Amino acid sequence: MNAGKSTSLLQVAHNYEEQGQKVQLYTAAIDDRYGVGQITSRLGPHRQTDVFDKTTNFLEQAPAVACVLVDEAQFLTKEQVVQLHQVAQVRGVPVICYGLRSDFRGEPFPGSAYLLALADDIEEIKNICTCGKKATMNIRVDAEGRRLREGEQVSIGGNESYRQACGRCFYLG
C-alpha cells in the first residue's frame, strides 16, 4: 500500500515503449477502484489494460511482446504464477509482477507466496510506517479508523481502508 507499485509498473511500460517495444499489461479484474482494467497511480498516471481473473490462462494469452507486466499480482492463482514463470523461462519474455506479500492479518496471498517461491529476482519497493520505520505489513481499518483484525482476505479499498505499518506497529498497534 502506498509504495508506488503501480507508478513503477507504468514507468517500466513507458520505458519499453519509448524504445519501440510492445508490452502486455494486466491488472486484476477484482480491482475496480478506478474502473475495471485501469492501472492507476495515486500520483495521476493511469492506463487502460487487460484484466485477469481466476480463469485467465497466461500461456494462451501471451502475444509476441518484449515484456509482460502484472499489477495486483497477489490475486494470481498458483497455476497462473506457474504459467507466467513458463512465459519467462521457456519463451524468454521478461515478466514483472507488482503486488502485496500479505494481507491485513499478516497471512500471505496465495499468488504472492508462489511468486516469492518461483521468482528469479525480487525487488522490494520501500514504504514507511507512521512511526518512520520501514513498512512491511498492512492494516485494515473501518470508517472511523479503527483497526480490523478479522474479515475476508480480499476487500478492495484504498487509502481509506488500509494503512501500511512496520512489524512493531502491526503487532502492537
CYANA upper distance limits for C-alpha pairs under 8 A (distance plus 0.5 A):
  1 MET  CA    100 LEU  CA      8.05
  1 MET  CA    138 ASN  CA      7.66
  1 MET  CA    159 ASN  CA      8.33
  1 MET  CA    162 TYR  CA      7.98
  1 MET  CA    163 ARG  CA      7.59
  1 MET  CA    164 GLN  CA      6.50
  2 ASN  CA    127 ASN  CA      7.51
  2 ASN  CA    159 ASN  CA      8.33
  2 ASN  CA    164 GLN  CA      7.98
  3 ALA  CA    125 ILE  CA      6.59
  3 ALA  CA    126 LYS  CA      6.58
  3 ALA  CA    127 ASN  CA      5.55
  4 GLY  CA      8 SER  CA      6.53
  4 GLY  CA     41 SER  CA      7.78
  4 GLY  CA    125 ILE  CA      7.80
  5 LYS  CA      9 LEU  CA      6.72
  5 LYS  CA     71 ASP  CA      8.30
  5 LYS  CA     98 TYR  CA      6.48
  5 LYS  CA     99 GLY  CA      7.63
  5 LYS  CA    125 ILE  CA      7.56
  6 SER  CA     10 LEU  CA      6.65
  6 SER  CA     39 ILE  CA      7.02
  6 SER  CA     40 THR  CA      6.92
  6 SER  CA     41 SER  CA      5.92
  6 SER  CA     71 ASP  CA      7.18
  6 SER  CA     98 TYR  CA      7.94
  7 THR  CA     11 GLN  CA      6.71
  7 THR  CA     40 THR  CA      8.11
  7 THR  CA     41 SER  CA      5.71
  7 THR  CA     43 LEU  CA      8.07
  7 THR  CA     45 PRO  CA      7.72
  8 SER  CA     12 VAL  CA      6.75
  9 LEU  CA     13 ALA  CA      6.78
  9 LEU  CA     69 LEU  CA      7.40
  9 LEU  CA     70 VAL  CA      8.49
  9 LEU  CA     71 ASP  CA      7.81
  9 LEU  CA     98 TYR  CA      7.80
 10 LEU  CA     14 HIS  CA      6.66
 10 LEU  CA     39 ILE  CA      8.43
 10 LEU  CA     45 PRO  CA      8.14
 10 LEU  CA     46 HIS  CA      8.14
 10 LEU  CA     47 ARG  CA      8.36
 11 GLN  CA     15 ASN  CA      6.66
 12 VAL  CA     16 TYR  CA      6.87
 13 ALA  CA     17 GLU  CA      6.69
 13 ALA  CA     23 VAL  CA      6.94
 13 ALA  CA     25 LEU  CA      8.50
 13 ALA  CA     69 LEU  CA      8.12
 14 HIS  CA     18 GLU  CA      6.38
 15 ASN  CA     19 GLN  CA      7.15
 16 TYR  CA     20 GLY  CA      7.23
 16 TYR  CA     21 GLN  CA      5.82
 16 TYR  CA     22 LYS  CA      7.46
 16 TYR  CA     23 VAL  CA      7.52
 16 TYR  CA     66 ALA  CA      8.19
 16 TYR  CA     67 CYS  CA      8.45
 17 GLU  CA     21 GLN  CA      5.38
 17 GLU  CA     22 LYS  CA      6.51
 17 GLU  CA     23 VAL  CA      7.67
 21 GLN  CA     65 VAL  CA      7.83
 21 GLN  CA     66 ALA  CA      6.45
 22 LYS  CA     65 VAL  CA      5.64
 22 LYS  CA     66 ALA  CA      6.14
 22 LYS  CA     67 CYS  CA      7.75
 23 VAL  CA     65 VAL  CA      5.85
 23 VAL  CA     66 ALA  CA      6.18
 23 VAL  CA     67 CYS  CA      5.46
 23 VAL  CA     68 VAL  CA      6.35
 23 VAL  CA     69 LEU  CA      7.83
 24 GLN  CA     50 ASP  CA      8.47
 24 GLN  CA     62 ALA  CA      8.41
 24 GLN  CA     63 PRO  CA      8.40
 24 GLN  CA     65 VAL  CA      7.07
 24 GLN  CA     67 CYS  CA      6.92
 24 GLN  CA     68 VAL  CA      5.30
 24 GLN  CA     69 LEU  CA      6.65
 25 LEU  CA     49 THR  CA      6.11
 25 LEU  CA     50 ASP  CA      6.70
 25 LEU  CA     68 VAL  CA      6.51
 25 LEU  CA     69 LEU  CA      5.29
 25 LEU  CA     70 VAL  CA      6.40
 25 LEU  CA     71 ASP  CA      8.28
 26 TYR  CA     37 GLY  CA      8.12
 26 TYR  CA     49 THR  CA      6.19
 26 TYR  CA     50 ASP  CA      5.31
 26 TYR  CA     51 VAL  CA      5.57
 26 TYR  CA     52 PHE  CA      6.92
 26 TYR  CA     68 VAL  CA      8.43
 26 TYR  CA     69 LEU  CA      6.80
 26 TYR  CA     70 VAL  CA      5.32
 26 TYR  CA     71 ASP  CA      6.66
 27 THR  CA     31 ASP  CA      8.12
 27 THR  CA     37 GLY  CA      6.69
 27 THR  CA     38 GLN  CA      7.75
 27 THR  CA     39 ILE  CA      7.13
 27 THR  CA     49 THR  CA      7.36
 27 THR  CA     50 ASP  CA      7.03
 27 THR  CA     51 VAL  CA      5.38
 27 THR  CA     52 PHE  CA      6.66
 27 THR  CA     70 VAL  CA      6.33
 27 THR  CA     71 ASP  CA      5.24
 27 THR  CA     72 GLU  CA      6.42
 27 THR  CA     73 ALA  CA      8.11
 28 ALA  CA     37 GLY  CA      7.91
 28 ALA  CA     51 VAL  CA      5.89
 28 ALA  CA     52 PHE  CA      5.58
 28 ALA  CA     53 ASP  CA      6.65
 28 ALA  CA     71 ASP  CA      7.53
 28 ALA  CA     72 GLU  CA      6.40
 28 ALA  CA     73 ALA  CA      7.95
 28 ALA  CA     75 PHE  CA      7.12
 28 ALA  CA     76 LEU  CA      8.49
 29 ALA  CA     36 VAL  CA      6.48
 29 ALA  CA     37 GLY  CA      6.98
 29 ALA  CA     51 VAL  CA      5.63
 29 ALA  CA     52 PHE  CA      6.09
 29 ALA  CA     53 ASP  CA      6.17
 30 ILE  CA     36 VAL  CA      8.17
 30 ILE  CA     53 ASP  CA      7.81
 30 ILE  CA    156 ILE  CA      8.29
 31 ASP  CA     35 GLY  CA      8.29
 31 ASP  CA     36 VAL  CA      7.13
 31 ASP  CA     72 GLU  CA      8.43
 31 ASP  CA    156 ILE  CA      6.88
 32 ASP  CA     36 VAL  CA      5.13
 32 ASP  CA     37 GLY  CA      7.96
 32 ASP  CA     38 GLN  CA      8.15
 32 ASP  CA    156 ILE  CA      8.38
 33 ARG  CA    156 ILE  CA      7.74
 33 ARG  CA    157 GLY  CA      7.42
 33 ARG  CA    158 GLY  CA      8.03
 34 TYR  CA     38 GLN  CA      6.68
 34 TYR  CA     39 ILE  CA      8.37
 34 TYR  CA     40 THR  CA      7.37
 36 VAL  CA     51 VAL  CA      8.12
 37 GLY  CA     48 GLN  CA      6.08
 37 GLY  CA     49 THR  CA      5.56
 37 GLY  CA     50 ASP  CA      6.23
 37 GLY  CA     51 VAL  CA      5.88
 38 GLN  CA     46 HIS  CA      7.20
 38 GLN  CA     47 ARG  CA      6.14
 38 GLN  CA     48 GLN  CA      5.18
 38 GLN  CA     49 THR  CA      6.45
 39 ILE  CA     46 HIS  CA      5.94
 39 ILE  CA     47 ARG  CA      5.86
 39 ILE  CA     48 GLN  CA      6.97
 39 ILE  CA     49 THR  CA      7.40
 39 ILE  CA     71 ASP  CA      7.77
 40 THR  CA     44 GLY  CA      7.52
 40 THR  CA     45 PRO  CA      6.59
 40 THR  CA     46 HIS  CA      4.65
 40 THR  CA     47 ARG  CA      7.03
 41 SER  CA     45 PRO  CA      5.95
 41 SER  CA     46 HIS  CA      6.56
 52 PHE  CA     56 THR  CA      5.99
 53 ASP  CA     76 LEU  CA      8.13
 54 LYS  CA     76 LEU  CA      7.67
 54 LYS  CA     77 THR  CA      7.06
 56 THR  CA     61 GLN  CA      8.43
 56 THR  CA     80 GLN  CA      8.05
 57 ASN  CA     61 GLN  CA      6.84
 57 ASN  CA     80 GLN  CA      7.15
 57 ASN  CA     83 GLN  CA      7.80
 58 PHE  CA     62 ALA  CA      6.25
 58 PHE  CA     80 GLN  CA      7.11
 58 PHE  CA     83 GLN  CA      6.34
 58 PHE  CA     84 LEU  CA      6.82
 58 PHE  CA     87 VAL  CA      8.37
 59 LEU  CA     83 GLN  CA      6.34
 59 LEU  CA     84 LEU  CA      7.84
 59 LEU  CA     86 GLN  CA      8.32
 59 LEU  CA     87 VAL  CA      7.22
 62 ALA  CA     87 VAL  CA      8.08
 65 VAL  CA     93 VAL  CA      7.81
 66 ALA  CA     93 VAL  CA      6.66
 66 ALA  CA     94 PRO  CA      7.61
 67 CYS  CA     93 VAL  CA      6.15
 67 CYS  CA     94 PRO  CA      5.45
 67 CYS  CA     95 VAL  CA      6.41
 67 CYS  CA     96 ILE  CA      8.16
 68 VAL  CA     93 VAL  CA      7.66
 68 VAL  CA     94 PRO  CA      6.79
 68 VAL  CA     95 VAL  CA      5.19
 68 VAL  CA     96 ILE  CA      6.80
 69 LEU  CA     95 VAL  CA      6.41
 69 LEU  CA     96 ILE  CA      5.45
 69 LEU  CA     97 CYS  CA      6.36
 69 LEU  CA     98 TYR  CA      8.44
 70 VAL  CA     95 VAL  CA      8.20
 70 VAL  CA     96 ILE  CA      6.80
 70 VAL  CA     97 CYS  CA      5.12
 70 VAL  CA     98 TYR  CA      6.59
 71 ASP  CA     97 CYS  CA      6.61
 71 ASP  CA     98 TYR  CA      5.46
 71 ASP  CA     99 GLY  CA      6.77
 72 GLU  CA     97 CYS  CA      8.33
 72 GLU  CA     98 TYR  CA      6.47
 72 GLU  CA     99 GLY  CA      5.18
 72 GLU  CA    100 LEU  CA      7.83
 73 ALA  CA     97 CYS  CA      6.31
 73 ALA  CA     98 TYR  CA      6.08
 73 ALA  CA     99 GLY  CA      5.24
 73 ALA  CA    100 LEU  CA      7.94
 73 ALA  CA    111 GLY  CA      7.09
 73 ALA  CA    112 SER  CA      7.37
 74 GLN  CA     98 TYR  CA      8.47
 74 GLN  CA     99 GLY  CA      5.74
 74 GLN  CA    100 LEU  CA      6.24
 74 GLN  CA    101 ARG  CA      7.36
 74 GLN  CA    109 PHE  CA      6.12
 74 GLN  CA    110 PRO  CA      7.49
 74 GLN  CA    111 GLY  CA      5.32
 74 GLN  CA    112 SER  CA      5.36
 75 PHE  CA    109 PHE  CA      7.74
 75 PHE  CA    110 PRO  CA      8.13
 75 PHE  CA    111 GLY  CA      6.27
 75 PHE  CA    112 SER  CA      8.34
 76 LEU  CA     80 GLN  CA      6.39
 76 LEU  CA     81 VAL  CA      6.96
 76 LEU  CA    110 PRO  CA      8.00
 76 LEU  CA    111 GLY  CA      5.09
 76 LEU  CA    112 SER  CA      8.17
 77 THR  CA     81 VAL  CA      6.83
 77 THR  CA    110 PRO  CA      7.09
 77 THR  CA    111 GLY  CA      5.62
 78 LYS  CA     82 VAL  CA      6.89
 78 LYS  CA    110 PRO  CA      7.14
 78 LYS  CA    111 GLY  CA      6.18
 78 LYS  CA    114 TYR  CA      6.58
 79 GLU  CA     83 GLN  CA      6.71
 80 GLN  CA     84 LEU  CA      6.64
 81 VAL  CA     85 HIS  CA      6.59
 81 VAL  CA    111 GLY  CA      7.14
 81 VAL  CA    114 TYR  CA      6.98
 81 VAL  CA    115 LEU  CA      6.73
 82 VAL  CA     86 GLN  CA      6.70
 82 VAL  CA    118 LEU  CA      8.40
 83 GLN  CA     87 VAL  CA      6.79
 84 LEU  CA     88 ALA  CA      6.83
 84 LEU  CA     95 VAL  CA      7.28
 85 HIS  CA     89 GLN  CA      6.51
 85 HIS  CA     95 VAL  CA      8.16
 85 HIS  CA    118 LEU  CA      7.57
 85 HIS  CA    119 ALA  CA      8.07
 86 GLN  CA     90 VAL  CA      5.80
 86 GLN  CA     91 ARG  CA      7.55
 87 VAL  CA     91 ARG  CA      5.57
 87 VAL  CA     92 GLY  CA      7.10
 87 VAL  CA     93 VAL  CA      6.51
 87 VAL  CA     94 PRO  CA      8.32
 87 VAL  CA     95 VAL  CA      7.96
 88 ALA  CA     92 GLY  CA      5.36
 88 ALA  CA     93 VAL  CA      5.20
 88 ALA  CA     94 PRO  CA      5.76
 88 ALA  CA     95 VAL  CA      6.36
 89 GLN  CA     93 VAL  CA      7.99
 99 GLY  CA    112 SER  CA      7.87
100 LEU  CA    109 PHE  CA      8.27
100 LEU  CA    112 SER  CA      7.44
101 ARG  CA    108 PRO  CA      6.30
101 ARG  CA    109 PHE  CA      6.87
101 ARG  CA    112 SER  CA      5.85
101 ARG  CA    113 ALA  CA      7.73
102 SER  CA    106 GLY  CA      5.90
102 SER  CA    107 GLU  CA      5.67
102 SER  CA    108 PRO  CA      4.57
102 SER  CA    109 PHE  CA      5.96
102 SER  CA    112 SER  CA      8.02
102 SER  CA    137 MET  CA      7.51
102 SER  CA    138 ASN  CA      7.99
103 ASP  CA    107 GLU  CA      5.94
103 ASP  CA    108 PRO  CA      6.74
103 ASP  CA    109 PHE  CA      7.08
103 ASP  CA    137 MET  CA      8.19
103 ASP  CA    138 ASN  CA      6.86
103 ASP  CA    139 ILE  CA      8.45
103 ASP  CA    153 GLN  CA      6.89
103 ASP  CA    154 VAL  CA      8.40
104 PHE  CA    137 MET  CA      7.69
104 PHE  CA    138 ASN  CA      5.36
104 PHE  CA    139 ILE  CA      5.17
104 PHE  CA    140 ARG  CA      6.03
104 PHE  CA    149 ARG  CA      7.78
104 PHE  CA    153 GLN  CA      8.06
104 PHE  CA    162 TYR  CA      8.49
105 ARG  CA    138 ASN  CA      8.32
105 ARG  CA    139 ILE  CA      7.90
105 ARG  CA    149 ARG  CA      6.74
105 ARG  CA    150 GLU  CA      7.82
106 GLY  CA    137 MET  CA      7.28
106 GLY  CA    138 ASN  CA      8.02
108 PRO  CA    112 SER  CA      7.08
108 PRO  CA    113 ALA  CA      6.59
109 PHE  CA    113 ALA  CA      6.72
110 PRO  CA    114 TYR  CA      6.95
111 GLY  CA    115 LEU  CA      6.64
112 SER  CA    116 LEU  CA      6.57
113 ALA  CA    117 ALA  CA      6.81
114 TYR  CA    118 LEU  CA      6.60
115 LEU  CA    119 ALA  CA      6.01
116 LEU  CA    122 ILE  CA      7.94
126 LYS  CA    134 LYS  CA      7.49
126 LYS  CA    135 ALA  CA      7.84
127 ASN  CA    134 LYS  CA      6.45
127 ASN  CA    135 ALA  CA      5.83
127 ASN  CA    136 THR  CA      8.12
127 ASN  CA    164 GLN  CA      8.24
128 ILE  CA    132 GLY  CA      6.17
128 ILE  CA    133 LYS  CA      6.06
128 ILE  CA    134 LYS  CA      5.06
128 ILE  CA    135 ALA  CA      5.10
128 ILE  CA    164 GLN  CA      7.73
128 ILE  CA    165 ALA  CA      7.59
128 ILE  CA    166 CYS  CA      7.84
129 CYS  CA    133 LYS  CA      5.92
129 CYS  CA    134 LYS  CA      6.49
129 CYS  CA    135 ALA  CA      5.33
129 CYS  CA    164 GLN  CA      6.29
129 CYS  CA    165 ALA  CA      4.97
129 CYS  CA    166 CYS  CA      5.94
129 CYS  CA    169 CYS  CA      8.45
130 THR  CA    164 GLN  CA      8.42
130 THR  CA    165 ALA  CA      7.48
131 CYS  CA    169 CYS  CA      8.39
133 LYS  CA    166 CYS  CA      6.56
134 LYS  CA    165 ALA  CA      8.19
134 LYS  CA    166 CYS  CA      6.14
135 ALA  CA    164 GLN  CA      6.34
135 ALA  CA    165 ALA  CA      5.12
135 ALA  CA    166 CYS  CA      4.53
135 ALA  CA    167 GLY  CA      7.69
136 THR  CA    164 GLN  CA      7.70
136 THR  CA    165 ALA  CA      6.76
136 THR  CA    166 CYS  CA      5.92
136 THR  CA    167 GLY  CA      7.08
137 MET  CA    164 GLN  CA      6.33
137 MET  CA    165 ALA  CA      5.62
137 MET  CA    166 CYS  CA      6.46
137 MET  CA    167 GLY  CA      6.90
137 MET  CA    170 PHE  CA      7.17
138 ASN  CA    162 TYR  CA      7.06
138 ASN  CA    163 ARG  CA      6.20
138 ASN  CA    164 GLN  CA      5.07
138 ASN  CA    165 ALA  CA      6.26
138 ASN  CA    170 PHE  CA      8.04
139 ILE  CA    147 ARG  CA      7.21
139 ILE  CA    148 LEU  CA      7.92
139 ILE  CA    162 TYR  CA      5.94
139 ILE  CA    163 ARG  CA      5.59
139 ILE  CA    164 GLN  CA      6.69
139 ILE  CA    165 ALA  CA      7.36
139 ILE  CA    170 PHE  CA      7.50
140 ARG  CA    147 ARG  CA      6.34
140 ARG  CA    148 LEU  CA      5.94
140 ARG  CA    149 ARG  CA      7.87
140 ARG  CA    161 SER  CA      6.15
140 ARG  CA    162 TYR  CA      4.91
140 ARG  CA    163 ARG  CA      6.96
141 VAL  CA    145 GLY  CA      5.60
141 VAL  CA    146 ARG  CA      5.61
141 VAL  CA    147 ARG  CA      4.85
141 VAL  CA    148 LEU  CA      5.81
141 VAL  CA    160 GLU  CA      8.14
141 VAL  CA    161 SER  CA      5.71
141 VAL  CA    162 TYR  CA      6.22
141 VAL  CA    163 ARG  CA      7.91
142 ASP  CA    146 ARG  CA      5.91
142 ASP  CA    147 ARG  CA      7.03
142 ASP  CA    148 LEU  CA      7.13
142 ASP  CA    161 SER  CA      6.85
143 ALA  CA    160 GLU  CA      7.90
143 ALA  CA    161 SER  CA      7.87
157 GLY  CA    161 SER  CA      5.87
157 GLY  CA    162 TYR  CA      7.72
158 GLY  CA    162 TYR  CA      6.91
159 ASN  CA    163 ARG  CA      7.24
165 ALA  CA    169 CYS  CA      6.38
165 ALA  CA    170 PHE  CA      6.24
166 CYS  CA    170 PHE  CA      6.54
167 GLY  CA    171 TYR  CA      6.78
168 ARG  CA    172 LEU  CA      6.43
168 ARG  CA    173 GLY  CA      8.06
169 CYS  CA    173 GLY  CA      5.04
